[in-house]
């Protein structure tokens, strides 16, 4: 669990709600269902319109990364690479075939298979680089879905504000009905700016950072596979991979 992400979200929301309370306003004023439907529904529709289906679904699934990181510690990854290296030196590269069924990550399985099949370090780099590039492009596009939502939300909030003002103009002859229209107008703007800056944009930036970290993990794995394929000494491999940990 990413405690800092949870804490940051709570502090952000508490800051807005607390500010409303300190100014003497009712917290329930911020709970405006119509404004929420306009902003959230409009933003969702705009994002879905511009995004391919698979990218959109992946973006939604990736959102949990903000609170539950998918990354394993690099120290543990380095230890596994050294374990594979020691086994390969003792028993030969074909012995690594026993590790294939133990791995869930398709990237690791593919790299180990290339090593077991006896490909050169250069060929391993060439093949795995394509996978890394494809992963980066697709995941980056998914992260930009949240960035796009951050761009649309404030504008949709302004649209909600205009709709609220239209209601006010239609009810000028009914003073008792003016309050709901004014509430929709102002709360829509708050929702639009709040969703964009407290949720959508932070999620997009966090996902981009995690994608870069995952790419660093994959690059370390590729270096490890290449060094194992070249039959390098495990101590040399450990020294080279140490740079990733810094």
LUMTIPA-611694 format. One line per 5 residues: number of its first residue (from 1); their letters; for each residue x, y, z of N, C-alpha, C. Coordinates in steps of 0.02 Angstrom, whole numbers, always signed. Example, Ala and Ser with C-alpha at 12.3 -4.5 7.8 and 13.67 -1.06 7.14 Angstrom:
<kegus>
1) AS) +660,-284,+390,+615,-225,+390,+660,-165,+390 ~ +642,-112,+354,+684,-53,+357,+645,+2,+394;
</kegus>
This chain:
<kegus>
1) XXXXX) +42,-60,+0,+0,+0,+0,+44,+62,+0 ~ +31,+108,-47,+68,+171,-51,+37,+220,-2 ~ +64,+221,+59,+35,+262,+112,+38,+337,+95 ~ +91,+357,+60,+98,+428,+44,+42,+450,-4 ~ +23,+407,-50,-32,+424,-96,-97,+432,-59;
6) XXXXX) -111,+386,-14,-172,+390,+26,-173,+453,+68 ~ -116,+466,+100,-110,+525,+143,-118,+589,+102 ~ -87,+591,+44,-92,+650,+1,-163,+664,-21 ~ -199,+612,-40,-269,+621,-62,-312,+646,-4 ~ -301,+616,+55,-340,+637,+113,-326,+710,+133;
11) XXXXX) -262,+729,+130,-244,+798,+148,-274,+847,+97 ~ -271,+828,+32,-299,+872,-19,-373,+884,-10 ~ -410,+830,+0,-482,+836,+10,-497,+873,+75 ~ -460,+856,+128,-471,+888,+193,-456,+963,+189 ~ -408,+982,+148,-392,+1053,+141,-451,+1092,+112;
16) XXXXX) -483,+1063,+61,-540,+1097,+30,-600,+1098,+78 ~ -616,+1040,+106,-673,+1035,+151,-661,+1077,+214 ~ -598,+1073,+240,-582,+1112,+300,-586,+1187,+288 ~ -565,+1209,+230,-571,+1279,+213,-642,+1303,+211 ~ -685,+1261,+182,-756,+1277,+181,-784,+1283,+252;
21) XXXXX) -764,+1237,+295,-788,+1237,+364,-762,+1297,+403 ~ -698,+1314,+393,-669,+1371,+430,-701,+1437,+410 ~ -725,+1440,+349,-759,+1501,+326,-831,+1505,+349 ~ -853,+1454,+386,-921,+1454,+412,-972,+1424,+365 ~ -949,+1396,+310,-995,+1365,+263,-1013,+1294,+283;
26) XXXXX) -1070,+1271,+262,-1091,+1203,+276,-1055,+1155,+228 ~ -1029,+1101,+256,-993,+1052,+216,-1041,+1019,+165 ~ -1103,+1012,+185,-1152,+981,+140,-1163,+1021,+76 ~ -1144,+1085,+79,-1152,+1127,+19,-1109,+1100,-39 ~ -1053,+1069,-21,-1008,+1042,-72,-1035,+978,-103;
31) XXXXX) -1085,+948,-73,-1113,+886,-99,-1172,+903,-145 ~ -1157,+911,-208,-1207,+932,-257,-1209,+879,-312 ~ -1260,+837,-309,-1265,+781,-356,-1268,+801,-429 ~ -1306,+853,-444,-1311,+875,-514,-1244,+897,-541 ~ -1207,+935,-501,-1141,+958,-523,-1094,+899,-534;
36) XXXXX) -1098,+850,-490,-1055,+791,-497,-1070,+754,-562 ~ -1133,+745,-577,-1153,+709,-638,-1128,+746,-700 ~ -1136,+813,-700,-1114,+852,-757,-1039,+846,-768 ~ -1000,+857,-714,-927,+858,-720,-899,+789,-733 ~ -918,+741,-691,-890,+674,-697,-913,+641,-762;
41) XXXXX) -979,+645,-775,-1005,+615,-836,-978,+647,-899 ~ -974,+714,-900,-948,+748,-959,-875,+732,-971 ~ -836,+731,-917,-764,+715,-924,-755,+643,-947 ~ -792,+597,-918,-787,+527,-938,-805,+518,-1011 ~ -858,+550,-1033,-878,+544,-1103,-826,+572,-1150;
46) XXXXX) -797,+629,-1134,-746,+659,-1177,-685,+615,-1182 ~ -664,+587,-1125,-605,+543,-1125,-618,+479,-1165 ~ -677,+451,-1157,-694,+390,-1194,-697,+403,-1269 ~ -720,+462,-1287,-726,+479,-1358,-658,+481,-1392 ~ -607,+505,-1356,-541,+513,-1387,-495,+453,-1380;
51) XXXXX) -515,+403,-1339,-468,+351,-1321,-488,+283,-1350 ~ -441,+245,-1378,-457,+176,-1399,-478,+134,-1339 ~ -519,+84,-1352,-549,+45,-1297,-496,+13,-1253 ~ -447,-21,-1283,-398,-57,-1243,-355,-9,-1201 ~ -340,+49,-1229,-301,+98,-1191,-342,+124,-1132;
56) XXXXX) -406,+136,-1144,-449,+161,-1090,-455,+110,-1034 ~ -467,+47,-1051,-473,-6,-1000,-408,-13,-961 ~ -352,-10,-995,-288,-15,-961,-276,+44,-914 ~ -297,+103,-936,-290,+163,-894,-329,+156,-829 ~ -389,+128,-834,-430,+118,-774,-397,+66,-728;
61) XXXXX) -372,+12,-757,-340,-40,-717,-276,-14,-684 ~ -240,+28,-720,-177,+54,-693,-188,+102,-634 ~ -248,+128,-627,-260,+177,-574,-246,+148,-505 ~ -252,+82,-497,-238,+52,-431,-164,+54,-415 ~ -122,+64,-466,-50,+70,-453,-34,+128,-407;
66) XXXXX) -77,+179,-408,-64,+238,-367,-63,+220,-293 ~ -103,+170,-274,-109,+150,-204,-77,+83,-190 ~ -70,+40,-241,-37,-25,-233,+14,-31,-289 ~ +76,-18,-273,+129,-17,-324,+140,-87,-353 ~ +146,-92,-420,+157,-157,-452,+231,-177,-453;
71) XXXXX) +274,-133,-429,+346,-144,-435,+373,-186,-378 ~ +416,-234,-394,+451,-271,-343,+516,-234,-328 ~ +543,-240,-267,+605,-206,-250,+662,-226,-296 ~ +702,-177,-317,+757,-192,-363,+809,-237,-331 ~ +817,-232,-264,+865,-276,-231,+845,-349,-241;
76) XXXXX) +780,-363,-236,+756,-432,-246,+766,-454,-318 ~ +757,-408,-365,+766,-425,-436,+840,-439,-449 ~ +884,-400,-420,+955,-412,-428,+974,-480,-399 ~ +946,-498,-342,+960,-563,-311,+940,-620,-356 ~ +883,-614,-390,+861,-667,-436,+907,-673,-496;
81) XXXXX) +930,-616,-522,+976,-619,-578,+1041,-654,-558 ~ +1066,-639,-499,+1127,-672,-474,+1115,-747,-463 ~ +1056,-764,-441,+1039,-835,-432,+1041,-872,-499 ~ +1011,-840,-550,+1012,-870,-617,+1084,-876,-643 ~ +1124,-825,-630,+1194,-826,-653,+1233,-882,-621;
86) XXXXX) +1225,-891,-556,+1261,-944,-521,+1239,-1013,-546 ~ +1174,-1021,-557,+1149,-1085,-582,+1175,-1100,-652 ~ +1177,-1047,-694,+1202,-1057,-763,+1276,-1075,-763 ~ +1315,-1047,-718,+1387,-1062,-716,+1399,-1133,-689 ~ +1357,-1154,-643,+1366,-1221,-613,+1341,-1276,-660;
91) XXXXX) +1281,-1265,-690,+1248,-1319,-726,+1239,-1307,-800 ~ +1258,-1247,-823,+1248,-1231,-894,+1184,-1191,-905 ~ +1181,-1158,-963,+1123,-1115,-978,+1058,-1154,-981 ~ +1060,-1217,-1003,+999,-1256,-1009,+966,-1269,-942 ~ +1005,-1263,-888,+976,-1274,-822,+925,-1220,-804;
96) XXXXX) +931,-1162,-836,+883,-1108,-821,+813,-1123,-846 ~ +806,-1176,-887,+740,-1194,-911,+694,-1212,-852 ~ +723,-1236,-798,+683,-1254,-739,+653,-1192,-706 ~ +681,-1133,-720,+655,-1071,-690,+595,-1042,-727 ~ +584,-1066,-789,+532,-1036,-831,+463,-1043,-800;
101) XXXXX) +448,-1102,-774,+381,-1113,-746,+370,-1077,-680 ~ +423,-1052,-650,+417,-1017,-587,+401,-943,-596 ~ +409,-918,-657,+402,-847,-670,+333,-831,-698 ~ +301,-779,-671,+236,-757,-695,+241,-700,-746 ~ +295,-661,-740,+303,-604,-784,+323,-627,-854;
106) XXXXX) +282,-613,-906,+299,-635,-974,+366,-608,-998 ~ +385,-548,-975,+448,-518,-997,+507,-560,-971 ~ +504,-581,-908,+557,-621,-879,+559,-690,-913 ~ +501,-719,-924,+499,-785,-956,+530,-782,-1026 ~ +515,-729,-1062,+542,-723,-1130,+617,-714,-1128;
111) XXXXX) +642,-673,-1082,+714,-663,-1076,+751,-726,-1058 ~ +724,-763,-1009,+755,-826,-990,+755,-876,-1047 ~ +699,-877,-1084,+695,-923,-1141,+748,-908,-1194 ~ +760,-844,-1206,+811,-824,-1254,+880,-846,-1231 ~ +893,-840,-1165,+957,-862,-1138,+964,-937,-1145;
116) XXXXX) +911,-974,-1126,+913,-1047,-1130,+923,-1070,-1202 ~ +893,-1034,-1250,+899,-1053,-1321,+967,-1036,-1350 ~ +1010,-1003,-1311,+1079,-992,-1333,+1089,-931,-1377 ~ +1043,-883,-1376,+1052,-822,-1416,+1108,-779,-1387 ~ +1140,-742,-1431,+1194,-698,-1409,+1166,-639,-1371;
121) XXXXX) +1210,-605,-1334,+1190,-547,-1295,+1160,-493,-1340 ~ +1189,-484,-1399,+1164,-433,-1445,+1093,-449,-1469 ~ +1081,-512,-1484,+1014,-532,-1506,+963,-525,-1450 ~ +983,-541,-1389,+938,-533,-1332,+919,-460,-1323 ~ +969,-416,-1327,+955,-344,-1322,+909,-322,-1377;
126) XXXXX) +920,-345,-1438,+879,-324,-1495,+806,-345,-1486 ~ +795,-407,-1464,+727,-432,-1456,+692,-398,-1398 ~ +726,-394,-1341,+694,-367,-1281,+683,-292,-1286 ~ +723,-257,-1325,+715,-185,-1333,+648,-169,-1366 ~ +627,-213,-1412,+562,-203,-1444,+505,-209,-1393;
131) XXXXX) +511,-258,-1348,+460,-267,-1297,+458,-207,-1249 ~ +516,-182,-1231,+518,-124,-1186,+487,-63,-1219 ~ +502,-53,-1283,+475,+5,-1319,+399,-1,-1325 ~ +374,-60,-1340,+302,-70,-1346,+268,-58,-1279 ~ +297,-85,-1226,+270,-75,-1158,+267,-1,-1142;
136) XXXXX) +321,+35,-1156,+324,+106,-1139,+271,+146,-1176 ~ +265,+134,-1241,+218,+172,-1282,+146,+160,-1259 ~ +129,+96,-1247,+60,+80,-1229,+43,+105,-1159 ~ +87,+94,-1111,+74,+117,-1043,+74,+194,-1039 ~ +117,+225,-1078,+119,+298,-1078,+54,+326,-1105;
141) XXXXX) +27,+295,-1158,-37,+317,-1185,-92,+308,-1133 ~ -89,+255,-1093,-139,+244,-1041,-134,+296,-987 ~ -73,+315,-968,-65,+367,-917,-91,+434,-942 ~ -84,+447,-1006,-107,+511,-1034,-183,+516,-1034 ~ -218,+460,-1026,-291,+462,-1020,-310,+503,-958;
146) XXXXX) -275,+492,-903,-288,+531,-842,-267,+604,-851 ~ -215,+615,-888,-194,+684,-903,-247,+720,-945 ~ -276,+683,-992,-329,+712,-1033,-389,+729,-990 ~ -406,+685,-943,-462,+698,-898,-451,+762,-858 ~ -388,+773,-838,-371,+834,-801,-380,+896,-844;
151) XXXXX) -372,+889,-909,-382,+945,-953,-456,+960,-966 ~ -496,+907,-971,-567,+916,-987,-608,+938,-926 ~ -591,+913,-866,-633,+924,-807,-648,+998,-793 ~ -597,+1043,-792,-613,+1113,-778,-659,+1144,-830 ~ -650,+1125,-893,-693,+1152,-946,-764,+1127,-938;
156) XXXXX) -772,+1062,-923,-838,+1035,-911,-869,+1068,-849 ~ -827,+1085,-800,-851,+1121,-741,-880,+1189,-760 ~ -846,+1223,-806,-872,+1287,-830,-938,+1278,-867 ~ -943,+1223,-904,-1005,+1208,-939,-1062,+1199,-888 ~ -1046,+1164,-833,-1096,+1156,-780,-1115,+1222,-749;
161) XXXXX) -1066,+1267,-742,-1080,+1333,-715,-1128,+1371,-760 ~ -1117,+1366,-826,-1162,+1400,-873,-1232,+1371,-870 ~ -1236,+1304,-865,-1302,+1273,-860,-1338,+1295,-796 ~ -1301,+1302,-742,-1331,+1326,-680,-1357,+1397,-686 ~ -1319,+1439,-720,-1340,+1509,-730,-1401,+1513,-776;
166) XXXXX) -1404,+1467,-824,-1464,+1464,-868,-1526,+1450,-826 ~ -1519,+1402,-779,-1575,+1387,-734,-1595,+1449,-693 ~ -1544,+1486,-670,-1559,+1547,-631,-1598,+1597,-673 ~ -1577,+1606,-736,-1612,+1654,-779,-1684,+1633,-793 ~ -1694,+1566,-798,-1762,+1542,-811,-1808,+1550,-751;
171) XXXXX) -1779,+1557,-691,-1820,+1559,-630,-1816,+1627,-595 ~ -1803,+1678,-632,-1798,+1745,-601,-1863,+1765,-567 ~ -1917,+1739,-592,-1982,+1756,-563,-1999,+1714,-502 ~ -1955,+1665,-486,-1967,+1621,-429,-1906,+1624,-383 ~ -1901,+1673,-341,-1841,+1681,-299,-1824,+1620,-257;
176) XXXXX) -1873,+1581,-237,-1860,+1523,-195,-1824,+1467,-233 ~ -1825,+1470,-300,-1795,+1418,-341,-1725,+1437,-366 ~ -1704,+1498,-350,-1640,+1521,-377,-1581,+1487,-345 ~ -1588,+1467,-282,-1531,+1439,-246,-1501,+1378,-278 ~ -1544,+1332,-302,-1518,+1269,-331,-1478,+1283,-394;
181) XXXXX) -1502,+1329,-435,-1465,+1345,-496,-1397,+1376,-482 ~ -1395,+1421,-433,-1332,+1453,-415,-1284,+1401,-386 ~ -1310,+1354,-346,-1268,+1302,-317,-1236,+1259,-371 ~ -1276,+1239,-420,-1249,+1200,-476,-1194,+1238,-511 ~ -1205,+1304,-521,-1157,+1345,-557,-1089,+1346,-523;
186) XXXXX) -1088,+1360,-459,-1024,+1367,-424,-993,+1300,-405 ~ -1034,+1252,-384,-1007,+1188,-363,-979,+1150,-424 ~ -1009,+1159,-483,-982,+1127,-543,-911,+1150,-557 ~ -899,+1214,-549,-832,+1241,-559,-783,+1211,-508 ~ -805,+1206,-445,-763,+1177,-393,-747,+1104,-409;
191) XXXXX) -797,+1066,-430,-786,+996,-447,-737,+989,-505 ~ -746,+1031,-556,-702,+1026,-614,-630,+1039,-597 ~ -617,+1094,-561,-548,+1111,-542,-522,+1061,-490 ~ -565,+1040,-444,-544,+994,-392,-526,+926,-419 ~ -569,+897,-461,-553,+832,-491,-488,+835,-531;
196) XXXXX) -479,+889,-569,-420,+895,-611,-356,+898,-571 ~ -355,+939,-518,-293,+953,-483,-282,+910,-421 ~ -335,+880,-394,-327,+838,-335,-328,+764,-352 ~ -351,+746,-411,-356,+675,-428,-325,+658,-496 ~ -353,+685,-550,-333,+662,-616,-260,+677,-632;
201) XXXXX) -238,+738,-622,-169,+756,-638,-118,+720,-592 ~ -130,+718,-526,-84,+679,-484,-80,+605,-503 ~ -137,+575,-521,-137,+505,-541,-96,+496,-604 ~ -105,+541,-653,-66,+537,-716,+8,+541,-703 ~ +29,+589,-662,+101,+597,-648,+129,+539,-609;
206) XXXXX) +91,+511,-562,+114,+453,-524,+122,+393,-570 ~ +75,+383,-615,+80,+327,-661,+140,+334,-707 ~ +154,+394,-730,+213,+405,-773,+277,+387,-736 ~ +281,+407,-672,+340,+391,-632,+348,+315,-624 ~ +291,+280,-611,+294,+208,-602,+313,+172,-667;
211) XXXXX) +289,+199,-723,+307,+170,-788,+382,+176,-799 ~ +411,+234,-784,+483,+243,-792,+521,+195,-746 ~ +497,+184,-686,+530,+138,-640,+525,+66,-667 ~ +468,+49,-696,+460,-18,-724,+507,-28,-783 ~ +516,+23,-823,+562,+19,-880,+633,+9,-854;
216) XXXXX) +651,+44,-800,+717,+35,-769,+726,-37,-746 ~ +673,-66,-717,+675,-137,-697,+689,-182,-757 ~ +653,-169,-812,+662,-211,-871,+731,-203,-902 ~ +757,-142,-901,+824,-131,-928,+877,-168,-886 ~ +866,-169,-819,+912,-206,-777,+908,-281,-792;
221) XXXXX) +847,-306,-804,+839,-376,-822,+875,-393,-887 ~ +867,-349,-937,+899,-361,-1002,+975,-363,-993 ~ +1003,-316,-955,+1075,-317,-942,+1094,-382,-909 ~ +1053,-404,-861,+1068,-467,-827,+1066,-526,-875 ~ +1016,-530,-918,+1012,-584,-966,+1073,-584,-1013;
226) XXXXX) +1093,-525,-1035,+1151,-520,-1080,+1215,-543,-1046 ~ +1224,-523,-983,+1284,-543,-946,+1285,-618,-934 ~ +1227,-647,-919,+1223,-719,-909,+1239,-755,-975 ~ +1210,-730,-1030,+1223,-761,-1095,+1297,-758,-1113 ~ +1332,-706,-1091,+1404,-700,-1105,+1447,-741,-1056;
231) XXXXX) +1414,-771,-1006,+1451,-811,-957,+1492,-770,-909 ~ +1471,-710,-894,+1510,-667,-849,+1508,-693,-777 ~ +1560,-675,-740,+1564,-695,-670,+1509,-662,-629 ~ +1476,-699,-584,+1422,-669,-543,+1444,-607,-504 ~ +1507,-605,-482,+1530,-546,-446,+1532,-485,-492;
236) XXXXX) +1551,-496,-554,+1551,-442,-603,+1480,-419,-617 ~ +1435,-467,-624,+1365,-450,-636,+1337,-410,-578 ~ +1352,-430,-517,+1328,-394,-459,+1353,-323,-458 ~ +1417,-313,-474,+1445,-247,-476,+1413,-202,-528 ~ +1398,-230,-586,+1368,-191,-639,+1296,-172,-623;
241) XXXXX) +1259,-221,-596,+1188,-207,-579,+1180,-161,-520 ~ +1234,-153,-481,+1230,-110,-422,+1214,-38,-441 ~ +1233,-19,-502,+1220,+49,-525,+1146,+64,-529 ~ +1104,+13,-543,+1032,+25,-547,+1003,+40,-477 ~ +1033,+11,-426,+1007,+20,-358,+1021,+90,-332;
246) X) +1072,+122,-359,+1088,+190,-337,+1040,+241,-366;
</kegus>
